[in-house]
Amino acid sequence: MGRLPTGQLYERCKTAMEVNDAMYDLTEKEQFSQRLTEFTFFVKKIEPYLKYLKNELAQFLTTKQLTINNYKNLARMWNIYEEVNLTAYVDMSATNLVLNNPNNASLKDQLVTTSDKMKNPFVDVFHWTKGQVLDLQAISAAVASR
């Protein structure tokens, strides 16, 4: 089945939404037209800023994610360093270690859970901004086609 012609699609939408072109007088149509023009100018002003913000947030998001991953790697490396190197210095006595000391189990757990609980706050803001840009583009395309 092919695509419906624009006129037929328009008539179907009018029927489904119970819209009657005759129920609006010329002043209302002019007001709607003026609002659409204002919206178009608004979009032309705000869209470049939102796109710039989206690009900046993408960089922030990547940097923050790298930072979170570095914290996790640092905790892992401290643990390995203590297991391999420091154990030799303390004559294989685990009670002289810091992270792997049986008396300090909570310290090691806190180090691991802290890095696991870290969230990237830029993820939500990035997706919100991206959605705003897409919404503006969709509405602008709808207005342009109308």
N, CA, C and O atoms as CSV, one atom per row, in Angstrom:
chain,resi,resn,atom,element,x,y,z
A,1,MET,N,N,0.851,-1.171,0.000
A,1,MET,CA,C,0.000,0.000,0.000
A,1,MET,C,C,0.896,1.234,0.000
A,1,MET,O,O,1.846,1.311,0.779
A,2,GLY,N,N,0.608,2.167,-0.841
A,2,GLY,CA,C,1.422,3.362,-0.989
A,2,GLY,C,C,1.068,4.440,0.020
A,2,GLY,O,O,0.178,4.283,0.856
A,3,ARG,N,N,1.783,5.514,-0.087
A,3,ARG,CA,C,1.573,6.651,0.801
A,3,ARG,C,C,0.327,7.415,0.373
A,3,ARG,O,O,0.053,7.556,-0.819
A,4,LEU,N,N,-0.422,7.904,1.351
A,4,LEU,CA,C,-1.634,8.663,1.058
A,4,LEU,C,C,-1.278,10.045,0.527
A,4,LEU,O,O,-0.306,10.652,0.977
A,5,PRO,N,N,-2.048,10.539,-0.413
A,5,PRO,CA,C,-1.838,11.927,-0.846
A,5,PRO,C,C,-2.081,12.879,0.315
A,5,PRO,O,O,-2.868,12.583,1.214
A,6,THR,N,N,-1.405,14.024,0.294
A,6,THR,CA,C,-1.483,14.984,1.388
A,6,THR,C,C,-2.910,15.422,1.668
A,6,THR,O,O,-3.320,15.499,2.826
A,7,GLY,N,N,-3.659,15.704,0.633
A,7,GLY,CA,C,-5.050,16.153,0.811
A,7,GLY,C,C,-5.903,15.110,1.501
A,7,GLY,O,O,-6.703,15.427,2.380
A,8,GLN,N,N,-5.724,13.860,1.095
A,8,GLN,CA,C,-6.497,12.782,1.705
A,8,GLN,C,C,-6.089,12.581,3.172
A,8,GLN,O,O,-6.943,12.351,4.028
A,9,LEU,N,N,-4.805,12.667,3.454
A,9,LEU,CA,C,-4.312,12.550,4.822
A,9,LEU,C,C,-4.859,13.687,5.687
A,9,LEU,O,O,-5.246,13.482,6.838
A,10,TYR,N,N,-4.884,14.893,5.105
A,10,TYR,CA,C,-5.410,16.064,5.809
A,10,TYR,C,C,-6.885,15.857,6.160
A,10,TYR,O,O,-7.301,16.138,7.284
A,11,GLU,N,N,-7.661,15.376,5.219
A,11,GLU,CA,C,-9.087,15.151,5.447
A,11,GLU,C,C,-9.307,14.083,6.520
A,11,GLU,O,O,-10.198,14.223,7.358
A,12,ARG,N,N,-8.498,13.015,6.499
A,12,ARG,CA,C,-8.621,11.970,7.514
A,12,ARG,C,C,-8.311,12.517,8.909
A,12,ARG,O,O,-9.011,12.208,9.874
A,13,CYS,N,N,-7.270,13.323,9.006
A,13,CYS,CA,C,-6.901,13.927,10.293
A,13,CYS,C,C,-8.005,14.850,10.794
A,13,CYS,O,O,-8.332,14.840,11.980
A,14,LYS,N,N,-8.577,15.644,9.899
A,14,LYS,CA,C,-9.672,16.535,10.290
A,14,LYS,C,C,-10.849,15.735,10.816
A,14,LYS,O,O,-11.463,16.115,11.814
A,15,THR,N,N,-11.167,14.642,10.161
A,15,THR,CA,C,-12.285,13.806,10.584
A,15,THR,C,C,-11.985,13.154,11.932
A,15,THR,O,O,-12.834,13.138,12.823
A,16,ALA,N,N,-10.775,12.617,12.076
A,16,ALA,CA,C,-10.407,11.918,13.322
A,16,ALA,C,C,-10.365,12.874,14.506
A,16,ALA,O,O,-10.726,12.498,15.621
A,17,MET,N,N,-9.927,14.103,14.271
A,17,MET,CA,C,-9.796,15.073,15.362
A,17,MET,C,C,-11.002,15.991,15.484
A,17,MET,O,O,-11.039,16.891,16.323
A,18,GLU,N,N,-11.979,15.744,14.635
A,18,GLU,CA,C,-13.212,16.528,14.636
A,18,GLU,C,C,-12.928,18.026,14.531
A,18,GLU,O,O,-13.428,18.835,15.312
A,19,VAL,N,N,-12.120,18.357,13.550
A,19,VAL,CA,C,-11.766,19.752,13.304
A,19,VAL,C,C,-12.507,20.204,12.049
A,19,VAL,O,O,-12.559,19.493,11.045
A,20,ASN,N,N,-13.070,21.390,12.131
A,20,ASN,CA,C,-13.795,21.948,10.996
A,20,ASN,C,C,-13.141,23.288,10.667
A,20,ASN,O,O,-13.076,24.178,11.515
A,21,ASP,N,N,-12.660,23.426,9.437
A,21,ASP,CA,C,-12.004,24.663,9.030
A,21,ASP,C,C,-12.951,25.864,9.136
A,21,ASP,O,O,-12.500,26.985,9.370
A,22,ALA,N,N,-14.232,25.641,8.971
A,22,ALA,CA,C,-15.185,26.750,8.980
A,22,ALA,C,C,-15.428,27.275,10.391
A,22,ALA,O,O,-15.982,28.363,10.552
A,23,MET,N,N,-15.026,26.527,11.412
A,23,MET,CA,C,-15.303,26.983,12.775
A,23,MET,C,C,-14.337,28.074,13.236
A,23,MET,O,O,-14.513,28.627,14.322
A,24,TYR,N,N,-13.333,28.388,12.442
A,24,TYR,CA,C,-12.405,29.466,12.777
A,24,TYR,C,C,-12.664,30.645,11.860
A,24,TYR,O,O,-12.788,30.483,10.646
A,25,ASP,N,N,-12.744,31.831,12.441
A,25,ASP,CA,C,-12.907,33.003,11.584
A,25,ASP,C,C,-11.516,33.520,11.182
A,25,ASP,O,O,-10.498,33.014,11.653
A,26,LEU,N,N,-11.491,34.502,10.333
A,26,LEU,CA,C,-10.224,34.998,9.790
A,26,LEU,C,C,-9.329,35.605,10.862
A,26,LEU,O,O,-8.107,35.491,10.765
A,27,THR,N,N,-9.893,36.244,11.877
A,27,THR,CA,C,-9.046,36.832,12.921
A,27,THR,C,C,-8.346,35.738,13.729
A,27,THR,O,O,-7.180,35.882,14.096
A,28,GLU,N,N,-9.062,34.642,14.006
A,28,GLU,CA,C,-8.425,33.531,14.721
A,28,GLU,C,C,-7.329,32.906,13.875
A,28,GLU,O,O,-6.257,32.574,14.380
A,29,LYS,N,N,-7.603,32.749,12.594
A,29,LYS,CA,C,-6.587,32.182,11.704
A,29,LYS,C,C,-5.369,33.098,11.644
A,29,LYS,O,O,-4.234,32.624,11.598
A,30,GLU,N,N,-5.600,34.388,11.645
A,30,GLU,CA,C,-4.495,35.345,11.629
A,30,GLU,C,C,-3.698,35.269,12.929
A,30,GLU,O,O,-2.470,35.353,12.912
A,31,GLN,N,N,-4.390,35.112,14.047
A,31,GLN,CA,C,-3.696,34.968,15.332
A,31,GLN,C,C,-2.842,33.700,15.347
A,31,GLN,O,O,-1.702,33.717,15.812
A,32,PHE,N,N,-3.402,32.600,14.834
A,32,PHE,CA,C,-2.626,31.365,14.767
A,32,PHE,C,C,-1.415,31.530,13.856
A,32,PHE,O,O,-0.320,31.057,14.159
A,33,SER,N,N,-1.630,32.195,12.758
A,33,SER,CA,C,-0.530,32.436,11.827
A,33,SER,C,C,0.559,33.280,12.482
A,33,SER,O,O,1.747,33.008,12.310
A,34,GLN,N,N,0.156,34.293,13.225
A,34,GLN,CA,C,1.121,35.155,13.924
A,34,GLN,C,C,1.887,34.353,14.973
A,34,GLN,O,O,3.099,34.522,15.111
A,35,ARG,N,N,1.205,33.491,15.707
A,35,ARG,CA,C,1.877,32.657,16.711
A,35,ARG,C,C,2.877,31.700,16.058
A,35,ARG,O,O,3.965,31.466,16.585
A,36,LEU,N,N,2.495,31.160,14.919
A,36,LEU,CA,C,3.416,30.275,14.198
A,36,LEU,C,C,4.649,31.032,13.721
A,36,LEU,O,O,5.759,30.501,13.749
A,37,THR,N,N,4.455,32.249,13.291
A,37,THR,CA,C,5.595,33.072,12.869
A,37,THR,C,C,6.503,33.376,14.056
A,37,THR,O,O,7.725,33.288,13.942
A,38,GLU,N,N,5.916,33.729,15.182
A,38,GLU,CA,C,6.709,33.975,16.395
A,38,GLU,C,C,7.470,32.720,16.802
A,38,GLU,O,O,8.638,32.787,17.182
A,39,PHE,N,N,6.797,31.574,16.719
A,39,PHE,CA,C,7.456,30.322,17.067
A,39,PHE,C,C,8.630,30.047,16.127
A,39,PHE,O,O,9.690,29.601,16.567
A,40,THR,N,N,8.444,30.307,14.861
A,40,THR,CA,C,9.517,30.074,13.884
A,40,THR,C,C,10.728,30.938,14.200
A,40,THR,O,O,11.863,30.467,14.121
A,41,PHE,N,N,10.500,32.199,14.555
A,41,PHE,CA,C,11.621,33.069,14.932
A,41,PHE,C,C,12.292,32.573,16.219
A,41,PHE,O,O,13.516,32.596,16.341
A,42,PHE,N,N,11.472,32.128,17.172
A,42,PHE,CA,C,12.014,31.576,18.410
A,42,PHE,C,C,12.912,30.383,18.124
A,42,PHE,O,O,14.011,30.280,18.668
A,43,VAL,N,N,12.443,29.484,17.271
A,43,VAL,CA,C,13.231,28.287,16.943
A,43,VAL,C,C,14.549,28.680,16.281
A,43,VAL,O,O,15.598,28.112,16.586
A,44,LYS,N,N,14.491,29.648,15.382
A,44,LYS,CA,C,15.722,30.072,14.703
A,44,LYS,C,C,16.727,30.677,15.676
A,44,LYS,O,O,17.935,30.596,15.450
A,45,LYS,N,N,16.237,31.286,16.762
A,45,LYS,CA,C,17.142,31.868,17.759
A,45,LYS,C,C,17.663,30.816,18.727
A,45,LYS,O,O,18.843,30.836,19.076
A,46,ILE,N,N,16.816,29.906,19.162
A,46,ILE,CA,C,17.184,28.988,20.242
A,46,ILE,C,C,17.860,27.708,19.741
A,46,ILE,O,O,18.683,27.134,20.455
A,47,GLU,N,N,17.535,27.259,18.551
A,47,GLU,CA,C,18.069,25.979,18.070
A,47,GLU,C,C,19.598,25.938,18.009
A,47,GLU,O,O,20.183,24.935,18.416
A,48,PRO,N,N,20.270,26.986,17.520
A,48,PRO,CA,C,21.739,26.928,17.511
A,48,PRO,C,C,22.333,26.797,18.920
A,48,PRO,O,O,23.332,26.104,19.110
A,49,TYR,N,N,21.725,27.456,19.895
A,49,TYR,CA,C,22.215,27.360,21.278
A,49,TYR,C,C,22.024,25.952,21.829
A,49,TYR,O,O,22.906,25.415,22.500
A,50,LEU,N,N,20.857,25.354,21.540
A,50,LEU,CA,C,20.619,23.993,22.018
A,50,LEU,C,C,21.578,22.997,21.364
A,50,LEU,O,O,22.053,22.067,22.017
A,51,LYS,N,N,21.861,23.194,20.078
A,51,LYS,CA,C,22.809,22.299,19.403
A,51,LYS,C,C,24.210,22.463,19.989
A,51,LYS,O,O,24.926,21.481,20.185
A,52,TYR,N,N,24.594,23.704,20.265
A,52,TYR,CA,C,25.897,23.960,20.884
A,52,TYR,C,C,25.951,23.314,22.263
A,52,TYR,O,O,26.943,22.673,22.612
A,53,LEU,N,N,24.885,23.481,23.049
A,53,LEU,CA,C,24.823,22.894,24.383
A,53,LEU,C,C,24.906,21.369,24.305
A,53,LEU,O,O,25.590,20.741,25.112
A,54,LYS,N,N,24.219,20.784,23.345
A,54,LYS,CA,C,24.251,19.328,23.172
A,54,LYS,C,C,25.669,18.852,22.882
A,54,LYS,O,O,26.112,17.850,23.444
A,55,ASN,N,N,26.383,19.558,22.015
A,55,ASN,CA,C,27.763,19.178,21.680
A,55,ASN,C,C,28.683,19.332,22.885
A,55,ASN,O,O,29.543,18.485,23.128
A,56,GLU,N,N,28.504,20.408,23.635
A,56,GLU,CA,C,29.316,20.609,24.840
A,56,GLU,C,C,29.024,19.522,25.873
A,56,GLU,O,O,29.940,18.981,26.491
A,57,LEU,N,N,27.753,19.211,26.051
A,57,LEU,CA,C,27.377,18.180,27.016
A,57,LEU,C,C,27.913,16.812,26.614
A,57,LEU,O,O,28.236,15.993,27.475
A,58,ALA,N,N,28.008,16.563,25.326
A,58,ALA,CA,C,28.586,15.291,24.870
A,58,ALA,C,C,30.033,15.187,25.334
A,58,ALA,O,O,30.479,14.117,25.748
A,59,GLN,N,N,30.763,16.287,25.266
A,59,GLN,CA,C,32.149,16.289,25.735
A,59,GLN,C,C,32.201,16.136,27.259
A,59,GLN,O,O,33.020,15.377,27.778
A,60,PHE,N,N,31.334,16.852,27.972
A,60,PHE,CA,C,31.294,16.740,29.429
A,60,PHE,C,C,30.962,15.305,29.846
A,60,PHE,O,O,31.567,14.751,30.763
A,61,LEU,N,N,29.992,14.725,29.152
A,61,LEU,CA,C,29.561,13.369,29.446
A,61,LEU,C,C,30.718,12.395,29.303
A,61,LEU,O,O,30.938,11.548,30.170
A,62,THR,N,N,31.456,12.517,28.209
A,62,THR,CA,C,32.600,11.632,27.965
A,62,THR,C,C,33.675,11.828,29.023
A,62,THR,O,O,34.225,10.854,29.537
A,63,THR,N,N,33.977,13.067,29.350
A,63,THR,CA,C,35.011,13.357,30.353
A,63,THR,C,C,34.617,12.810,31.724
A,63,THR,O,O,35.440,12.208,32.413
A,64,LYS,N,N,33.370,13.017,32.116
A,64,LYS,CA,C,32.913,12.527,33.418
A,64,LYS,C,C,32.938,11.007,33.451
A,64,LYS,O,O,33.295,10.415,34.470
A,65,GLN,N,N,32.562,10.370,32.349
A,65,GLN,CA,C,32.580,8.904,32.313
A,65,GLN,C,C,34.008,8.384,32.440
A,65,GLN,O,O,34.249,7.380,33.110
A,66,LEU,N,N,34.948,9.063,31.801
A,66,LEU,CA,C,36.355,8.679,31.946
A,66,LEU,C,C,36.818,8.839,33.387
A,66,LEU,O,O,37.563,8.003,33.899
A,67,THR,N,N,36.385,9.899,34.036
A,67,THR,CA,C,36.750,10.123,35.438
A,67,THR,C,C,36.212,9.000,36.324
A,67,THR,O,O,36.932,8.486,37.180
A,68,ILE,N,N,34.971,8.626,36.123
A,68,ILE,CA,C,34.376,7.537,36.902
A,68,ILE,C,C,35.147,6.240,36.670
A,68,ILE,O,O,35.452,5.513,37.615
A,69,ASN,N,N,35.458,5.958,35.412
A,69,ASN,CA,C,36.223,4.751,35.096
A,69,ASN,C,C,37.618,4.805,35.716
A,69,ASN,O,O,38.141,3.778,36.149
A,70,ASN,N,N,38.221,5.985,35.760
A,70,ASN,CA,C,39.546,6.122,36.380
A,70,ASN,C,C,39.498,5.847,37.876
A,70,ASN,O,O,40.416,5.233,38.419
A,71,TYR,N,N,38.441,6.294,38.549
A,71,TYR,CA,C,38.286,5.982,39.976
A,71,TYR,C,C,38.212,4.464,40.185
A,71,TYR,O,O,38.843,3.926,41.094
A,72,LYS,N,N,37.445,3.790,39.347
A,72,LYS,CA,C,37.325,2.334,39.461
A,72,LYS,C,C,38.675,1.661,39.213
A,72,LYS,O,O,39.053,0.734,39.928
A,73,ASN,N,N,39.390,2.129,38.203
A,73,ASN,CA,C,40.705,1.556,37.901
A,73,ASN,C,C,41.698,1.827,39.023
A,73,ASN,O,O,42.519,0.971,39.349
A,74,LEU,N,N,41.625,3.010,39.610
A,74,LEU,CA,C,42.533,3.349,40.700
A,74,LEU,C,C,42.312,2.415,41.890
A,74,LEU,O,O,43.270,1.920,42.484
A,75,ALA,N,N,41.061,2.181,42.231
A,75,ALA,CA,C,40.760,1.260,43.333
A,75,ALA,C,C,41.288,-0.139,43.023
A,75,ALA,O,O,41.852,-0.801,43.894
A,76,ARG,N,N,41.107,-0.579,41.804
A,76,ARG,CA,C,41.598,-1.901,41.397
A,76,ARG,C,C,43.120,-1.957,41.459
A,76,ARG,O,O,43.690,-2.934,41.944
A,77,MET,N,N,43.789,-0.890,40.958
A,77,MET,CA,C,45.259,-0.869,40.959
A,77,MET,C,C,45.818,-0.823,42.383
A,77,MET,O,O,46.819,-1.481,42.666
A,78,TRP,N,N,45.188,-0.054,43.291
A,78,TRP,CA,C,45.652,-0.020,44.685
A,78,TRP,C,C,45.582,-1.413,45.297
A,78,TRP,O,O,46.492,-1.843,46.006
A,79,ASN,N,N,44.492,-2.105,45.013
A,79,ASN,CA,C,44.318,-3.447,45.542
A,79,ASN,C,C,45.406,-4.384,45.006
A,79,ASN,O,O,46.019,-5.125,45.776
A,80,ILE,N,N,45.643,-4.355,43.718
A,80,ILE,CA,C,46.671,-5.214,43.117
A,80,ILE,C,C,48.053,-4.848,43.647
A,80,ILE,O,O,48.847,-5.732,43.969
A,81,TYR,N,N,48.343,-3.557,43.738
A,81,TYR,CA,C,49.644,-3.114,44.255
A,81,TYR,C,C,49.870,-3.639,45.663
A,81,TYR,O,O,50.950,-4.128,45.996
A,82,GLU,N,N,48.839,-3.531,46.479
A,82,GLU,CA,C,48.989,-3.993,47.857
A,82,GLU,C,C,49.162,-5.503,47.910
A,82,GLU,O,O,49.976,-6.007,48.684
A,83,GLU,N,N,48.421,-6.215,47.111
A,83,GLU,CA,C,48.533,-7.678,47.091
A,83,GLU,C,C,49.910,-8.138,46.622
A,83,GLU,O,O,50.493,-9.052,47.204
A,84,VAL,N,N,50.428,-7.508,45.575
A,84,VAL,CA,C,51.673,-7.973,44.964
A,84,VAL,C,C,52.904,-7.381,45.645
A,84,VAL,O,O,53.818,-8.123,46.005
A,85,ASN,N,N,52.944,-6.095,45.824
A,85,ASN,CA,C,54.160,-5.423,46.257
A,85,ASN,C,C,54.271,-5.305,47.776
A,85,ASN,O,O,55.267,-5.721,48.366
A,86,LEU,N,N,53.261,-4.745,48.393
A,86,LEU,CA,C,53.359,-4.483,49.829
A,86,LEU,C,C,53.396,-5.759,50.657
A,86,LEU,O,O,54.015,-5.798,51.720
A,87,THR,N,N,52.739,-6.792,50.173
A,87,THR,CA,C,52.754,-8.048,50.916
A,87,THR,C,C,54.194,-8.520,51.136
A,87,THR,O,O,54.509,-9.078,52.187
A,88,ALA,N,N,55.062,-8.299,50.153
A,88,ALA,CA,C,56.476,-8.678,50.289
A,88,ALA,C,C,57.170,-7.833,51.355
A,88,ALA,O,O,58.079,-8.322,52.026
A,89,TYR,N,N,56.763,-6.583,51.522
A,89,TYR,CA,C,57.396,-5.699,52.504
A,89,TYR,C,C,56.971,-5.998,53.936
A,89,TYR,O,O,57.712,-5.703,54.874
A,90,VAL,N,N,55.803,-6.572,54.114
A,90,VAL,CA,C,55.306,-6.821,55.467
A,90,VAL,C,C,55.390,-8.304,55.834
A,90,VAL,O,O,54.638,-8.785,56.682
A,91,ASP,N,N,56.297,-9.011,55.197
A,91,ASP,CA,C,56.548,-10.432,55.473
A,91,ASP,C,C,55.275,-11.271,55.400
A,91,ASP,O,O,55.039,-12.142,56.237
A,92,MET,N,N,54.468,-10.993,54.390
A,92,MET,CA,C,53.246,-11.741,54.107
A,92,MET,C,C,52.228,-11.713,55.253
A,92,MET,O,O,51.424,-12.634,55.399
A,93,SER,N,N,52.269,-10.669,56.049
A,93,SER,CA,C,51.320,-10.524,57.154
A,93,SER,C,C,50.197,-9.583,56.730
A,93,SER,O,O,50.404,-8.379,56.584
A,94,ALA,N,N,49.029,-10.137,56.539
A,94,ALA,CA,C,47.891,-9.348,56.058
A,94,ALA,C,C,47.452,-8.297,57.075
A,94,ALA,O,O,46.802,-7.321,56.700
A,95,THR,N,N,47.784,-8.468,58.322
A,95,THR,CA,C,47.370,-7.496,59.341
A,95,THR,C,C,48.109,-6.170,59.213
A,95,THR,O,O,47.688,-5.169,59.792
A,96,ASN,N,N,49.211,-6.154,58.455
A,96,ASN,CA,C,49.972,-4.920,58.253
A,96,ASN,C,C,49.554,-4.188,56.974
A,96,ASN,O,O,50.084,-3.117,56.676
A,97,LEU,N,N,48.632,-4.741,56.234
A,97,LEU,CA,C,48.164,-4.111,55.000
A,97,LEU,C,C,47.047,-3.113,55.310
A,97,LEU,O,O,46.540,-3.065,56.430
A,98,VAL,N,N,46.678,-2.334,54.326
A,98,VAL,CA,C,45.616,-1.354,54.523
A,98,VAL,C,C,44.302,-1.881,53.941
A,98,VAL,O,O,43.350,-2.117,54.685
A,99,LEU,N,N,44.242,-2.065,52.637
A,99,LEU,CA,C,42.996,-2.497,51.998
A,99,LEU,C,C,42.688,-3.970,52.246
A,99,LEU,O,O,41.528,-4.339,52.430
A,100,ASN,N,N,43.693,-4.792,52.252
A,100,ASN,CA,C,43.491,-6.231,52.397
A,100,ASN,C,C,43.660,-6.706,53.837
A,100,ASN,O,O,43.786,-7.905,54.089
A,101,ASN,N,N,43.663,-5.781,54.765
A,101,ASN,CA,C,43.735,-6.122,56.177
A,101,ASN,C,C,42.368,-6.655,56.609
A,101,ASN,O,O,41.354,-5.996,56.379
A,102,PRO,N,N,42.322,-7.830,57.226
A,102,PRO,CA,C,41.022,-8.388,57.644
A,102,PRO,C,C,40.261,-7.463,58.598
A,102,PRO,O,O,39.032,-7.501,58.650
A,103,ASN,N,N,40.979,-6.645,59.341
A,103,ASN,CA,C,40.320,-5.719,60.264
A,103,ASN,C,C,39.756,-4.487,59.566
A,103,ASN,O,O,38.937,-3.769,60.140
A,104,ASN,N,N,40.191,-4.235,58.321
A,104,ASN,CA,C,39.749,-3.061,57.554
A,104,ASN,C,C,38.866,-3.453,56.368
A,104,ASN,O,O,38.886,-2.776,55.340
A,105,ALA,N,N,38.112,-4.508,56.490
A,105,ALA,CA,C,37.280,-4.976,55.365
A,105,ALA,C,C,36.316,-3.892,54.894
A,105,ALA,O,O,36.038,-3.776,53.701
A,106,SER,N,N,35.812,-3.106,55.829
A,106,SER,CA,C,34.850,-2.063,55.441
A,106,SER,C,C,35.508,-0.976,54.596
A,106,SER,O,O,34.862,-0.386,53.730
A,107,LEU,N,N,36.795,-0.710,54.845
A,107,LEU,CA,C,37.504,0.307,54.065
A,107,LEU,C,C,37.584,-0.094,52.595
A,107,LEU,O,O,37.338,0.723,51.708
A,108,LYS,N,N,37.927,-1.348,52.345
A,108,LYS,CA,C,38.005,-1.835,50.963
A,108,LYS,C,C,36.615,-1.820,50.319
A,108,LYS,O,O,36.466,-1.438,49.158
A,109,ASP,N,N,35.609,-2.235,51.075
A,109,ASP,CA,C,34.240,-2.221,50.550
A,109,ASP,C,C,33.790,-0.810,50.214
A,109,ASP,O,O,33.148,-0.588,49.188
A,110,GLN,N,N,34.119,0.136,51.065
A,110,GLN,CA,C,33.752,1.536,50.801
A,110,GLN,C,C,34.427,2.063,49.545
A,110,GLN,O,O,33.816,2.796,48.767
A,111,LEU,N,N,35.680,1.694,49.348
A,111,LEU,CA,C,36.401,2.133,48.148
A,111,LEU,C,C,35.732,1.600,46.888
A,111,LEU,O,O,35.561,2.326,45.909
A,112,VAL,N,N,35.359,0.335,46.922
A,112,VAL,CA,C,34.722,-0.287,45.754
A,112,VAL,C,C,33.304,0.261,45.549
A,112,VAL,O,O,32.931,0.612,44.430
A,113,THR,N,N,32.523,0.333,46.614
A,113,THR,CA,C,31.134,0.776,46.449
A,113,THR,C,C,31.033,2.252,46.094
A,113,THR,O,O,30.101,2.658,45.400
A,114,THR,N,N,31.987,3.067,46.563
A,114,THR,CA,C,31.956,4.491,46.223
A,114,THR,C,C,32.111,4.677,44.716
A,114,THR,O,O,31.367,5.444,44.106
A,115,SER,N,N,33.057,3.991,44.126
A,115,SER,CA,C,33.247,4.138,42.686
A,115,SER,C,C,32.098,3.508,41.907
A,115,SER,O,O,31.766,3.970,40.815
A,116,ASP,N,N,31.485,2.457,42.454
A,116,ASP,CA,C,30.342,1.840,41.779
A,116,ASP,C,C,29.095,2.723,41.830
A,116,ASP,O,O,28.265,2.683,40.921
A,117,LYS,N,N,28.965,3.516,42.886
A,117,LYS,CA,C,27.789,4.374,43.048
A,117,LYS,C,C,27.894,5.677,42.271
A,117,LYS,O,O,26.906,6.402,42.159
A,118,MET,N,N,29.047,5.987,41.741
A,118,MET,CA,C,29.218,7.248,41.010
A,118,MET,C,C,28.369,7.224,39.744
A,118,MET,O,O,28.397,6.265,38.973
A,119,LYS,N,N,27.635,8.274,39.554
A,119,LYS,CA,C,26.775,8.414,38.372
A,119,LYS,C,C,27.257,9.597,37.550
A,119,LYS,O,O,27.881,10.526,38.062
A,120,ASN,N,N,26.952,9.536,36.278
A,120,ASN,CA,C,27.306,10.618,35.375
A,120,ASN,C,C,26.096,11.553,35.258
A,120,ASN,O,O,25.111,11.198,34.612
A,121,PRO,N,N,26.154,12.747,35.875
A,121,PRO,CA,C,24.993,13.638,35.855
A,121,PRO,C,C,24.720,14.239,34.482
A,121,PRO,O,O,23.635,14.766,34.240
A,122,PHE,N,N,25.684,14.163,33.596
A,122,PHE,CA,C,25.509,14.775,32.285
A,122,PHE,C,C,24.684,13.909,31.336
A,122,PHE,O,O,24.233,14.393,30.298
A,123,VAL,N,N,24.481,12.639,31.677
A,123,VAL,CA,C,23.717,11.749,30.800
A,123,VAL,C,C,22.287,12.266,30.635
A,123,VAL,O,O,21.801,12.408,29.513
A,124,ASP,N,N,21.621,12.543,31.747
A,124,ASP,CA,C,20.220,12.990,31.687
A,124,ASP,C,C,20.092,14.350,30.993
A,124,ASP,O,O,19.183,14.562,30.191
A,125,VAL,N,N,21.001,15.258,31.305
A,125,VAL,CA,C,20.939,16.594,30.700
A,125,VAL,C,C,21.212,16.505,29.202
A,125,VAL,O,O,20.576,17.204,28.412
A,126,PHE,N,N,22.153,15.649,28.807
A,126,PHE,CA,C,22.453,15.471,27.383
A,126,PHE,C,C,21.226,14.946,26.641
A,126,PHE,O,O,20.861,15.470,25.588
A,127,HIS,N,N,20.588,13.904,27.196
A,127,HIS,CA,C,19.411,13.340,26.525
A,127,HIS,C,C,18.244,14.321,26.507
A,127,HIS,O,O,17.485,14.360,25.539
A,128,TRP,N,N,18.093,15.115,27.572
A,128,TRP,CA,C,17.043,16.128,27.584
A,128,TRP,C,C,17.287,17.150,26.475
A,128,TRP,O,O,16.368,17.495,25.733
A,129,THR,N,N,18.527,17.633,26.361
A,129,THR,CA,C,18.861,18.631,25.342
A,129,THR,C,C,18.664,18.054,23.944
A,129,THR,O,O,18.111,18.712,23.063
A,130,LYS,N,N,19.118,16.827,23.753
A,130,LYS,CA,C,18.943,16.169,22.453
A,130,LYS,C,C,17.457,16.055,22.108
A,130,LYS,O,O,17.061,16.276,20.963
A,131,GLY,N,N,16.633,15.708,23.110
A,131,GLY,CA,C,15.187,15.626,22.894
A,131,GLY,C,C,14.581,16.965,22.552
A,131,GLY,O,O,13.681,17.048,21.716
A,132,GLN,N,N,15.070,18.030,23.198
A,132,GLN,CA,C,14.565,19.371,22.897
A,132,GLN,C,C,14.864,19.759,21.448
A,132,GLN,O,O,14.012,20.315,20.756
A,133,VAL,N,N,16.073,19.461,21.006
A,133,VAL,CA,C,16.454,19.768,19.617
A,133,VAL,C,C,15.562,18.989,18.656
A,133,VAL,O,O,15.053,19.549,17.685
A,134,LEU,N,N,15.374,17.706,18.922
A,134,LEU,CA,C,14.534,16.889,18.038
A,134,LEU,C,C,13.077,17.345,18.065
A,134,LEU,O,O,12.411,17.347,17.030
A,135,ASP,N,N,12.578,17.731,19.236
A,135,ASP,CA,C,11.206,18.242,19.321
A,135,ASP,C,C,11.035,19.513,18.502
A,135,ASP,O,O,10.065,19.655,17.758
A,136,LEU,N,N,11.978,20.432,18.645
A,136,LEU,CA,C,11.903,21.681,17.867
A,136,LEU,C,C,11.960,21.405,16.370
A,136,LEU,O,O,11.238,22.034,15.596
A,137,GLN,N,N,12.808,20.475,15.961
A,137,GLN,CA,C,12.904,20.145,14.542
A,137,GLN,C,C,11.613,19.510,14.050
A,137,GLN,O,O,11.161,19.801,12.942
A,138,ALA,N,N,11.014,18.643,14.862
A,138,ALA,CA,C,9.766,17.984,14.456
A,138,ALA,C,C,8.628,18.996,14.327
A,138,ALA,O,O,7.864,18.966,13.363
A,139,ILE,N,N,8.526,19.897,15.316
A,139,ILE,CA,C,7.462,20.902,15.254
A,139,ILE,C,C,7.698,21.846,14.083
A,139,ILE,O,O,6.754,22.220,13.387
A,140,SER,N,N,8.946,22.232,13.861
A,140,SER,CA,C,9.259,23.113,12.728
A,140,SER,C,C,8.923,22.435,11.406
A,140,SER,O,O,8.402,23.075,10.493
A,141,ALA,N,N,9.218,21.144,11.302
A,141,ALA,CA,C,8.883,20.423,10.059
A,141,ALA,C,C,7.380,20.346,9.869
A,141,ALA,O,O,6.887,20.461,8.747
A,142,ALA,N,N,6.643,20.153,10.965
A,142,ALA,CA,C,5.189,20.109,10.874
A,142,ALA,C,C,4.624,21.465,10.450
A,142,ALA,O,O,3.723,21.543,9.614
A,143,VAL,N,N,5.163,22.522,11.036
A,143,VAL,CA,C,4.707,23.872,10.676
A,143,VAL,C,C,5.045,24.179,9.227
A,143,VAL,O,O,4.223,24.737,8.500
A,144,ALA,N,N,6.238,23.821,8.809
A,144,ALA,CA,C,6.652,24.075,7.418
A,144,ALA,C,C,5.795,23.300,6.426
A,144,ALA,O,O,5.459,23.825,5.364
A,145,SER,N,N,5.436,22.065,6.750
A,145,SER,CA,C,4.623,21.292,5.821
A,145,SER,C,C,3.173,21.755,5.802
A,145,SER,O,O,2.463,21.577,4.812
A,146,ARG,N,N,2.742,22.356,6.920
A,146,ARG,CA,C,1.361,22.870,6.986
A,146,ARG,C,C,1.268,24.121,6.149
A,146,ARG,O,O,0.199,24.725,6.057
